[in-house]
Amino acid sequence: MSLDYRDFRAEIKTVDSLESLNGSVLVMVTGALSTRGHAKRNFVQTFFLAPQEVGYFVLNDMFRYLDGEPEPLQPPVALATNGTIGQQLPQPLQGTISWK
């Protein structure tokens, strides 16, 4: 699937970065994308910048819209008072998974 992003406007809210292995940099950006006739959609994008001879290149990139999140795959697990997982563990999923 390919989208035409020429008409989109990005509103950057936060940028966090962390130095990583061998001079690489992990970057996380949050913001909102908008285009004419559509509501703003909040997003988070995380990418890993690896050093090259001059500058960096994007080695890995993850992008996710934050609105309309899918339902969790597993129900929440209760923790015991000492911080360990309780005796009753969730059962493996059966069947198919549907995204809303």
Beta strands, then each sheet from edge to edge (+ up, - down):
strand 1: 9-19
strand 2: 25-35
strand 3: 38-51
strand 4: 56-65
sheet 1: 1+ 2- 3+ 4-
end
